[in-house]
Structures are given as structure tokens and as C-alpha cells.
């Protein structure tokens, strides 16, 4: 399962080799300064918007890749797992939507980290 990590001054979606292949993506990232907001989504699949282009979409199971509609989102979501939505300003991606084990903890770390 993908991970959303804070690495230095960047927010990174860390993907497994299979996720990179199925989602037709490398590991998307954005500067921490570009994070406008972050919130928990239960289940994370409810936050997916637009249509898949390109990537993997298996209804009820997994969504990994690029979603386009009202912006260009990167999605790595599994089943009914909770996750988080990270809204970004001025990046190639408008949002990251990622299933994670501790969405509240990641939101807390994202909002507590000082911005440059």
C-alpha cells in the first residue's frame, strides 16, 4: 500500500513497484509549502473525483494513478480503507488522495510542520 511521507521540505507519495507499474506513475511529490490543507476521508474512495487517465481502477478494490476532472489528482486508494486528502497549490497535482493507516496522525504532522 502507498505511503504519504514528509521528507525534508517535501510531501511524497511512496509507491511500491506494482503501484508504479499499475498507476503509470513515479512517486509524486510536492513542496511542503504547496500544501493548502489536509483532511481525513472515511473511506478514502469517497474523495476520488473525475475519471481515470491513466491508471488502475477496480471498483470496490483499488484505484491507483491519475484522475482528471476538476484538477489533476494523484490517487492511491484501497477498498473501504480510511485515508487522507492533501490539497495542493500551484503544482502538477491539485490533490493527493491516499489510503493510509494513521490519517489523523499524518494530518497533525502536516499541519504542525512549519512552512518555508
DRENNU-515375 format. One record per residue (C-alpha): x, y, z; residue number from 1. Coordinates in steps of 0.001 Angstrom, whole numbers. Example, Ala and Ser with C-alpha at 12.3 -4.5 7.8 and 13.67 -1.06 7.14 Angstrom:
BEGIN
[[12300,-4500,7800],1],
[[13670,-1060,7140],2],
END
This chain:
BEGIN
[[0,0,0],1],
[[1222,3510,-798],2],
[[2532,5753,1963],3],
[[2313,9516,2345],4],
[[5564,10759,3858],5],
[[7146,14028,4926],6],
[[10718,14038,3624],7],
[[12561,17231,4422],8],
[[10597,20053,2826],9],
[[8511,17742,579],10],
[[5353,15632,789],11],
[[5956,12358,-1066],12],
[[3592,9562,-2081],13],
[[5833,6486,-1766],14],
[[4673,3708,-4118],15],
[[5533,21,-4389],16],
[[6915,-1275,-7688],17],
[[3491,-2741,-8544],18],
[[1751,582,-7818],19],
[[4214,2415,-10056],20],
[[3512,-26,-12866],21],
[[-283,-191,-12454],22],
[[-670,3539,-11825],23],
[[1707,4503,-14626],24],
[[3441,6901,-12264],25],
[[6635,7517,-10372],26],
[[6422,8750,-6813],27],
[[4572,12070,-6923],28],
[[5716,14772,-4552],29],
[[5180,18430,-3816],30],
[[6926,21051,-1690],31],
[[5525,21287,1817],32],
[[4935,24988,1110],33],
[[2384,23970,-1570],34],
[[146,22147,928],35],
[[-3012,24230,1276],36],
[[-4870,21798,3550],37],
[[-5172,18164,4549],38],
[[-8151,16257,5875],39],
[[-9209,12696,6677],40],
[[-11551,10887,4277],41],
[[-13508,7842,5508],42],
[[-13462,5865,3292],43],
[[-10818,7461,1085],44],
[[-12598,6283,-2096],45],
[[-15358,8830,-1429],46],
[[-12835,11622,-2126],47],
[[-11986,10374,-5647],48],
[[-13285,12734,-8318],49],
[[-13130,12821,-12093],50],
[[-12074,9992,-14371],51],
[[-9029,7736,-14508],52],
[[-6422,8811,-17065],53],
[[-4104,6831,-16852],54],
[[-4049,4302,-14043],55],
[[-5818,1353,-12467],56],
[[-9425,1363,-11333],57],
[[-11031,-1807,-9961],58],
[[-14393,-831,-8404],59],
[[-14573,-1749,-4741],60],
[[-10916,-2790,-4599],61],
[[-8234,-365,-5807],62],
[[-7698,2952,-7565],63],
[[-4122,3961,-8389],64],
[[-2934,6638,-10778],65],
[[-4053,9907,-12303],66],
[[-7607,11187,-12018],67],
[[-8700,14203,-14033],68],
[[-11766,16331,-13665],69],
[[-11747,19424,-11500],70],
[[-7967,19354,-11439],71],
[[-5356,16627,-11773],72],
[[-5319,14355,-8721],73],
[[-2999,11503,-7838],74],
[[-4899,8632,-6217],75],
[[-3709,5527,-4338],76],
[[-6818,4191,-2587],77],
[[-7802,691,-1482],78],
[[-11265,-709,-673],79],
[[-13001,997,2242],80],
[[-9706,1950,3896],81],
[[-9503,5407,5504],82],
[[-7125,7896,4023],83],
[[-6379,11498,3541],84],
[[-6751,14241,1002],85],
[[-3904,16725,631],86],
[[-4916,19878,-1285],87],
[[-2028,21493,-3175],88],
[[-1449,24949,-4679],89],
[[393,25536,-7933],90],
[[1637,22000,-8548],91],
[[1155,19494,-11345],92],
[[-1317,17791,-8979],93],
[[-4226,19576,-7331],94],
[[-4595,16835,-4702],95],
[[-3142,13615,-3354],96],
[[-5800,11111,-2218],97],
[[-4097,8226,-409],98],
[[-5223,5336,1808],99],
[[-3059,5360,4943],100],
[[-3048,3588,8312],101],
[[-2941,6718,10501],102],
[[-4659,9555,8608],103],
[[-5203,11684,11731],104],
[[-1512,11447,12685],105],
[[-368,12464,9209],106],
[[-2781,15411,9115],107],
[[-1459,16504,12512],108],
[[2150,16297,11310],109],
[[1347,18134,8062],110],
[[-422,20981,9825],111],
[[2187,21237,12620],112],
[[5187,21379,10276],113],
[[6390,24975,9713],114],
[[6151,26189,6125],115],
[[9095,27995,4493],116],
END
